[in-house]
């Protein structure tokens, strides 16, 4: 345990920031999972509705610094490819 007052404060602040970042990461993962469930079920209508919501969630995480810019771009590109593949299939 820390002995210095500023160290004690940093421990509390870091714990709070970690909890917030973990919550945002979880939200992104859940949005991607919902989108992938729609893709795997070959439900084009639901996938098209979930696509902007998922991209928005990823972009918010990127802007808050939770996700690296390239990681966010990779996730968006992956879901875009899967949506386009489903559109081409139908």
TORNUZA-792460 format. One record per residue (C-alpha): residue number from 1; y, z, x negated. Coordinates in Angstrom, 1 decimal, m for minus. Layout:
N
<site NUM, <Y, Z, X>>
...
***
This chain:
90
<site 1, <0.0, 0.0, 0.0>>
<site 2, <3.5, m0.8, m1.2>>
<site 3, <5.8, 2.0, m2.4>>
<site 4, <9.1, 0.1, m2.4>>
<site 5, <11.0, m0.3, 0.8>>
<site 6, <11.6, m4.0, 0.4>>
<site 7, <7.9, m4.5, m0.3>>
<site 8, <7.0, m2.7, 2.9>>
<site 9, <9.4, m4.9, 4.8>>
<site 10, <8.0, m8.1, 3.3>>
<site 11, <4.5, m7.0, 4.3>>
<site 12, <5.7, m6.7, 8.0>>
<site 13, <7.7, m9.9, 7.9>>
<site 14, <4.8, m11.9, 6.4>>
<site 15, <2.4, m10.5, 8.9>>
<site 16, <4.7, m11.6, 11.7>>
<site 17, <5.2, m15.1, 10.3>>
<site 18, <1.5, m15.5, 9.7>>
<site 19, <0.8, m14.6, 13.3>>
<site 20, <3.3, m17.1, 14.5>>
<site 21, <2.0, m19.9, 12.2>>
<site 22, <m1.6, m19.2, 13.3>>
<site 23, <m0.6, m19.4, 16.9>>
<site 24, <1.1, m22.8, 16.4>>
<site 25, <m1.9, m24.1, 14.4>>
<site 26, <m4.2, m23.0, 17.2>>
<site 27, <m2.0, m24.8, 19.8>>
<site 28, <m2.2, m28.0, 17.7>>
<site 29, <m6.0, m27.7, 17.4>>
<site 30, <m6.4, m27.1, 21.1>>
<site 31, <m4.2, m30.1, 22.0>>
<site 32, <m6.2, m32.3, 19.7>>
<site 33, <m9.5, m31.0, 21.2>>
<site 34, <m8.4, m31.7, 24.7>>
<site 35, <m7.4, m35.2, 23.7>>
<site 36, <m10.7, m35.8, 22.0>>
<site 37, <m12.6, m34.6, 25.0>>
<site 38, <m10.9, m37.2, 27.1>>
<site 39, <m11.6, m39.9, 24.5>>
<site 40, <m15.3, m38.9, 24.3>>
<site 41, <m15.5, m39.0, 28.1>>
<site 42, <m14.0, m42.5, 28.0>>
<site 43, <m11.3, m41.3, 30.4>>
<site 44, <m8.4, m43.6, 29.5>>
<site 45, <m6.0, m42.3, 32.2>>
<site 46, <m6.3, m38.7, 31.0>>
<site 47, <m6.1, m39.7, 27.3>>
<site 48, <m2.9, m41.7, 27.9>>
<site 49, <m1.4, m38.6, 29.7>>
<site 50, <m2.4, m36.3, 26.9>>
<site 51, <m1.3, m38.5, 24.0>>
<site 52, <2.4, m37.8, 24.2>>
<site 53, <1.8, m34.1, 24.7>>
<site 54, <m0.5, m34.0, 21.7>>
<site 55, <1.9, m35.9, 19.5>>
<site 56, <4.8, m33.7, 20.6>>
<site 57, <2.8, m30.6, 19.7>>
<site 58, <2.0, m32.0, 16.3>>
<site 59, <5.6, m33.0, 15.7>>
<site 60, <6.9, m29.5, 16.7>>
<site 61, <4.4, m27.9, 14.2>>
<site 62, <5.7, m30.3, 11.5>>
<site 63, <9.3, m29.6, 12.2>>
<site 64, <8.7, m25.8, 12.0>>
<site 65, <7.0, m26.2, 8.7>>
<site 66, <3.5, m25.2, 9.8>>
<site 67, <2.0, m28.6, 9.1>>
<site 68, <2.8, m30.7, 6.1>>
<site 69, <4.5, m34.0, 6.9>>
<site 70, <1.6, m36.1, 5.7>>
<site 71, <m1.0, m34.0, 7.5>>
<site 72, <0.9, m34.3, 10.7>>
<site 73, <1.2, m38.1, 10.2>>
<site 74, <m2.5, m38.3, 9.5>>
<site 75, <m3.4, m36.4, 12.7>>
<site 76, <m1.1, m38.6, 14.8>>
<site 77, <m2.6, m41.8, 13.3>>
<site 78, <m6.1, m40.6, 13.9>>
<site 79, <m5.5, m39.9, 17.6>>
<site 80, <m3.6, m43.2, 17.9>>
<site 81, <m6.5, m45.1, 16.5>>
<site 82, <m8.9, m43.5, 18.9>>
<site 83, <m6.7, m44.2, 21.9>>
<site 84, <m6.3, m47.9, 20.8>>
<site 85, <m10.1, m48.2, 20.4>>
<site 86, <m10.6, m46.9, 23.9>>
<site 87, <m8.0, m49.3, 25.3>>
<site 88, <m9.7, m52.2, 23.5>>
<site 89, <m13.1, m51.1, 24.9>>
<site 90, <m11.8, m51.1, 28.4>>
***
